[in-house]
Amino acid sequence: LGCRALRWAGGRAPARGLRLSPRAWSAMPSWVIDRYGSNEVLRFTREMMFPIIHFPNEVIIRVHAASLNPIDLSMRRGYGATALNMKRDPLKLKTEETEFPLTLGRDVSGVVMECGLSVSYFKPGDEVWAAIPPWKQGTLSEFVVASGNEVSFKPKCLSHTEAAALPYVGLTAWSALNQVGGLNQSNCSGKRVLILGASGGVGTFAVQLVKAWGAHVTAVCSHDASTLMKKLGADDVIDYKSGNLEERLKMLPLFDFILDNVGGSTEKWALDLLKKWSGATYVTLVTPFLINMDKLGVADGMLRSGVTVGSKTLKHLLKGVHYRWAFFMASGPSLDEIAELVNSGKIQPVIDEVFSFSEVPKAFLKLEGGHARGKTVINVISR
């Protein structure tokens, strides 16, 4: 991390320009949508505009592998369009109010092809990974553009296929556990952590992360994922389909931290499982933030969300526990730390199924079917 900061702050790299190749003015293969809807809106094209470096801190990455996340399904249906379009064009400079054609996909593992003027930490040919924010064009393309501070060197021990399974879920879990929840390697040892919805992409990463930090981990999942949970290091595995989950969890010692990937009615009783007046924290990744803006508009939606999280935080604080919302945050420096854990063998990717680039609609259907154990990965470059 220090090296990254020094190299970004230590002056401009030797001038090499933007080196726009002839391909910069041509097209590339990509999976896009031209409207929101179900799976039939996915369209393959060879005429997607090749990405262009607009800012000096950007890089163009040739995508070797990508993966799908639940947010891709939601975005295909139009979830978050109000907020994301505001982020895409905050000053309303575009004459046409459309985000289409839109490329989905957030994860990328690939090779740097072009660098902006101020990028000194990466060079063409570097193998990198990243999670692209949802307001940008996604990774189900041959090439994608990213900010240098969103990119990190790919773990050397992983193939591109394996690496593509981790960035988005890893950064989402990192945001919830570390940046919002305050857990880290120095304060997590011996703490009791409960992870609800542990067998999905974020859950499988979170189990490994807090276990690497020394926590006692209780994972809630279905029975058929119990072997996986044990393999990833969970100390206790609870089958949510076997009996009353709330009552079964109440029989266990109280927890120091709860990560909720499920939401819904879970929130009504989960906070009662925390140790009171001890700094215990509940963090949920299931929030109404984007839904509120879709329904109410940007201003009213943000106001409604602010009131909701504020009132819930105060309500639970008076009961002796902390209540928090968490969101995915793109971060190259955080991926640097995750890469160290991967290279040391403490984190491994969990892949449910791998598809070829021609099978993207089939991969979406697989994800839509639910009950995945880990990630759905797309090999963009054939092997």
C-alpha positions in Angstrom: 0.0 0.0 0.0 2.8 2.4 0.9 4.4 1.6 -2.4 1.2 2.4 -4.2 0.8 5.7 -2.4 4.4 6.8 -2.9 4.3 6.0 -6.6 1.1 7.9 -7.1 2.3 10.8 -5.1 5.9 10.8 -6.2 5.5 12.7 -9.4 4.5 11.9 -13.0 5.7 8.8 -14.7 8.1 9.2 -17.7 6.0 10.8 -20.4 4.6 8.1 -22.7 1.3 9.7 -23.7 -2.0 8.0 -24.1 -0.7 5.9 -26.9 -4.1 5.4 -28.6 -3.8 2.3 -30.7 -5.8 2.0 -34.0 -8.2 -0.2 -32.2 -9.2 2.8 -30.0 -11.4 4.0 -32.8 -12.9 0.7 -33.7 -15.4 -1.7 -32.1 -15.2 -4.7 -29.9 -17.4 -7.7 -29.0 -19.6 -7.2 -26.0 -22.8 -8.4 -24.3 -25.2 -5.4 -23.9 -28.8 -4.5 -23.1 -30.8 -1.9 -24.9 -33.6 -1.9 -22.4 -34.4 -3.3 -19.0 -36.1 -6.6 -18.6 -35.7 -10.4 -18.3 -33.0 -12.5 -20.0 -34.1 -11.9 -23.5 -32.8 -8.3 -23.4 -29.2 -9.5 -23.4 -27.7 -9.0 -26.9 -24.3 -9.9 -28.3 -22.7 -7.4 -30.6 -19.3 -6.9 -32.2 -20.0 -3.2 -32.7 -19.7 -1.9 -29.1 -17.6 1.2 -29.0 -14.0 0.5 -27.9 -13.3 2.2 -24.5 -11.4 5.4 -24.5 -9.2 6.9 -21.8 -10.9 10.2 -20.8 -8.9 10.9 -17.6 -5.1 10.7 -17.0 -5.6 8.2 -14.1 -7.4 5.6 -16.2 -6.3 2.3 -17.7 -7.8 0.0 -20.4 -7.8 -3.7 -19.4 -8.2 -6.6 -21.8 -10.7 -8.8 -20.1 -9.6 -12.4 -19.7 -12.4 -13.4 -17.3 -15.4 -11.8 -15.7 -18.1 -13.0 -13.3 -21.7 -12.4 -12.4 -23.2 -11.0 -9.2 -26.8 -10.6 -8.0 -26.5 -6.9 -8.8 -26.1 -7.8 -12.5 -29.5 -9.5 -12.4 -31.0 -6.5 -10.6 -29.4 -4.0 -13.0 -30.7 -6.0 -16.0 -34.2 -5.4 -14.6 -33.6 -1.7 -14.0 -32.7 -1.7 -10.3 -30.9 1.5 -9.3 -31.3 3.2 -12.7 -32.2 6.6 -11.2 -29.2 6.8 -8.9 -26.8 5.2 -11.4 -27.8 7.6 -14.2 -27.3 10.5 -11.9 -23.8 9.3 -11.2 -23.2 8.7 -14.9 -24.2 12.2 -15.9 -24.5 14.4 -12.8 -24.5 17.7 -14.7 -27.0 16.5 -17.3 -24.5 17.1 -20.1 -25.8 14.4 -22.4 -28.4 15.5 -24.9 -30.0 12.0 -24.9 -31.1 10.7 -21.5 -30.2 7.1 -22.1 -27.6 4.7 -20.6 -27.9 2.2 -23.4 -26.4 0.2 -24.8 -25.3 -0.9 -21.3 -22.7 -3.6 -20.6 -23.2 -5.5 -17.3 -20.6 -7.3 -15.3 -18.5 -5.9 -12.4 -15.6 -8.3 -12.0 -12.5 -8.3 -14.2 -9.3 -10.2 -14.3 -7.1 -9.4 -17.3 -4.1 -7.5 -18.7 -3.4 -3.8 -18.9 -3.4 -2.6 -22.5 -3.2 1.2 -22.2 -2.4 3.7 -19.4 -3.3 7.3 -18.9 -0.6 10.0 -18.4 -0.6 10.0 -14.6 -0.7 6.2 -14.2 2.7 5.1 -12.8 1.8 2.1 -10.7 0.8 0.0 -13.7 2.1 -0.5 -17.2 0.9 -2.4 -20.3 1.3 -6.1 -19.9 0.6 -6.2 -16.1 -1.9 -8.8 -14.9 -4.5 -7.1 -12.8 -7.9 -7.5 -11.3 -10.6 -5.0 -10.3 -14.3 -4.5 -9.5 -15.8 -1.8 -11.7 -18.4 0.5 -10.1 -22.0 -0.1 -11.3 -22.4 3.3 -13.0 -19.6 2.5 -15.4 -19.7 0.2 -18.5 -19.1 -3.3 -17.3 -16.8 -6.2 -17.9 -18.8 -8.5 -20.2 -16.7 -7.1 -23.1 -13.3 -7.7 -24.6 -12.0 -4.5 -23.1 -13.0 -2.3 -20.1 -11.7 1.0 -18.8 -11.1 1.6 -15.1 -9.6 4.2 -12.8 -6.1 3.3 -11.6 -7.3 3.5 -8.0 -9.8 0.8 -8.7 -7.2 -1.7 -10.0 -4.8 -4.0 -8.2 -2.2 -6.6 -9.3 -3.8 -10.0 -9.7 -2.8 -12.6 -7.1 0.1 -14.6 -8.6 -1.3 -17.9 -7.3 -4.6 -17.6 -9.2 -5.5 -18.0 -12.9 -7.7 -15.3 -14.5 -10.7 -17.5 -14.2 -10.1 -17.9 -10.4 -9.3 -14.3 -9.8 -12.4 -13.0 -11.6 -14.5 -14.7 -8.8 -13.3 -12.5 -6.0 -13.1 -8.7 -6.5 -16.8 -7.6 -6.2 -17.8 -9.9 -3.4 -14.4 -9.4 -1.7 -14.7 -5.6 -1.7 -18.4 -5.8 -0.6 -17.5 -8.0 2.3 -14.4 -5.9 3.1 -16.6 -2.8 3.1 -19.1 -4.4 5.5 -16.6 -6.0 7.9 -13.7 -3.6 7.9 -14.7 -0.2 6.7 -18.2 -0.1 8.2 -18.0 -2.8 10.8 -14.5 -1.9 12.1 -13.2 -5.4 12.2 -9.5 -6.1 11.3 -6.7 -8.5 12.0 -5.7 -6.8 15.2 -9.2 -6.7 16.9 -11.0 -9.7 15.6 -9.3 -12.6 17.4 -11.8 -14.5 19.6 -14.8 -12.5 18.6 -18.0 -14.4 17.8 -19.2 -13.6 14.3 -22.5 -14.7 12.7 -22.9 -14.6 8.9 -26.4 -14.9 7.6 -26.5 -16.1 4.0 -23.0 -17.6 4.2 -23.0 -19.8 1.0 -23.3 -17.0 -1.6 -20.4 -15.1 -3.1 -20.1 -12.4 -0.3 -20.8 -15.0 2.4 -18.1 -17.4 1.3 -15.6 -14.6 1.2 -16.7 -13.2 4.6 -16.4 -16.6 6.3 -12.8 -16.9 5.1 -11.8 -13.3 5.9 -13.0 -13.2 9.6 -11.6 -16.7 10.1 -8.2 -15.4 8.8 -8.5 -12.6 11.3 -9.0 -15.1 14.2 -12.8 -14.9 14.8 -15.1 -17.7 15.8 -17.5 -18.0 12.8 -21.1 -19.2 12.8 -22.4 -19.7 9.3 -26.1 -19.9 8.4 -26.9 -21.7 5.1 -28.8 -24.6 3.7 -27.7 -28.2 4.6 -26.2 -28.9 1.2 -23.6 -26.1 1.8 -22.5 -27.3 5.2 -19.5 -29.2 3.9 -18.3 -26.1 2.0 -18.7 -23.9 5.0 -16.6 -26.3 7.1 -14.0 -26.4 4.4 -13.8 -22.6 4.4 -13.3 -22.5 8.2 -16.7 -22.0 9.8 -16.7 -23.2 13.4 -20.5 -23.7 13.6 -22.9 -24.3 10.6 -26.6 -23.8 11.0 -29.1 -25.1 8.5 -31.8 -22.4 8.2 -34.3 -25.0 6.8 -34.0 -27.2 9.9 -36.4 -26.0 12.5 -36.9 -22.4 13.7 -33.7 -20.5 12.9 -34.3 -17.7 15.3 -34.8 -20.1 18.2 -31.8 -22.2 17.3 -29.6 -19.2 17.2 -30.9 -17.9 20.5 -29.6 -21.1 22.1 -26.0 -20.2 21.2 -23.8 -17.7 23.1 -24.4 -14.0 22.0 -22.4 -12.6 19.1 -20.0 -9.7 18.8 -20.8 -9.1 15.1 -23.5 -10.0 12.6 -23.2 -9.7 8.8 -26.6 -10.0 7.2 -26.7 -11.0 3.5 -30.4 -12.0 3.7 -32.4 -9.0 4.9 -36.2 -9.2 5.1 -37.7 -10.3 8.3 -34.2 -11.4 9.6 -33.6 -7.8 10.7 -36.5 -8.0 13.2 -34.9 -10.5 15.4 -31.2 -10.8 14.5 -30.1 -7.8 16.6 -31.3 -9.6 19.7 -28.5 -12.1 19.2 -25.8 -9.4 19.9 -24.0 -8.8 23.2 -25.5 -5.6 24.7 -23.4 -2.6 25.6 -20.2 -4.2 24.4 -19.7 -2.5 21.0 -21.4 -5.4 19.2 -22.4 -4.5 15.6 -25.0 -5.6 13.1 -24.2 -4.8 9.4 -26.7 -5.4 6.6 -26.0 -5.4 2.9 -29.7 -5.4 2.1 -30.8 -1.8 2.1 -33.6 0.2 0.4 -31.2 3.0 -0.7 -31.4 2.5 -4.5 -35.0 1.3 -4.4 -36.1 4.5 -2.6 -34.5 6.6 -5.3 -36.1 4.6 -8.1 -39.5 5.0 -6.5 -39.2 8.5 -5.0 -36.6 10.3 -7.1 -33.1 11.2 -6.1 -33.8 13.9 -3.5 -36.8 12.3 -1.8 -35.2 8.8 -2.0 -32.0 10.0 -0.3 -34.1 11.8 2.4 -36.2 8.7 3.0 -33.1 6.5 3.3 -31.4 8.9 5.6 -34.4 9.0 7.9 -34.7 5.3 7.9 -31.1 4.5 8.7 -30.9 7.3 11.2 -34.0 6.2 13.1 -32.9 2.5 13.1 -29.4 3.4 14.3 -30.7 5.5 17.2 -33.3 2.9 18.1 -30.8 0.1 18.4 -28.1 2.3 20.0 -30.5 2.9 22.8 -30.7 -0.9 23.2 -26.9 -1.2 23.4 -26.0 -2.4 19.9 -24.8 -0.7 16.7 -26.8 -0.9 13.5 -25.1 -0.1 10.1 -25.8 -0.3 6.4 -22.9 -1.3 4.0 -22.4 -1.1 0.3 -19.8 -2.2 -2.3 -16.9 0.3 -2.6 -14.4 0.0 -5.4 -10.9 0.2 -4.1 -7.5 -0.9 -5.5 -5.7 -0.5 -2.1 -8.3 -2.8 -0.5 -7.8 -5.3 -3.3 -4.0 -5.1 -2.6 -4.7 -6.3 1.0 -7.1 -9.0 -0.3 -4.4 -10.2 -2.8 -2.0 -10.6 0.1 -4.4 -12.9 1.9 -5.0 -14.9 -1.3 -1.3 -15.3 -2.0 -0.8 -16.4 1.6 -3.5 -19.1 1.2 -5.9 -17.6 3.7 -8.6 -16.7 1.0 -9.5 -18.9 -1.9 -12.1 -18.3 -4.7 -15.3 -20.3 -4.5 -16.6 -21.0 -8.1 -19.9 -22.6 -8.7 -19.7 -22.9 -12.6 -17.6 -21.5 -15.4 -19.2 -20.4 -18.8 -17.7 -19.4 -22.1 -18.3 -15.9 -23.5 -20.9 -17.2 -25.9 -22.9 -18.6 -23.0 -23.5 -15.3 -21.1 -27.4 -15.6 -21.3 -27.1 -19.2 -19.9 -24.9 -17.9 -17.1 -27.5 -15.3 -16.2 -30.2 -18.0 -16.1 -27.9 -20.1 -13.8 -27.5 -17.2 -11.4 -31.2 -16.4 -11.6 -32.0 -20.0 -10.5 -30.5 -19.3 -7.2 -28.8 -21.7 -4.7 -25.3 -21.1 -6.2 -22.4 -22.1 -4.1 -19.9 -19.4 -4.9 -19.5 -17.5 -8.1 -20.6 -17.8 -11.8 -17.6 -17.0 -13.9 -17.3 -16.1 -17.6 -14.2 -16.9 -19.6 -14.1 -14.0 -22.1 -10.9 -15.1 -23.8 -11.2 -18.7 -24.9 -8.7 -21.2 -23.5 
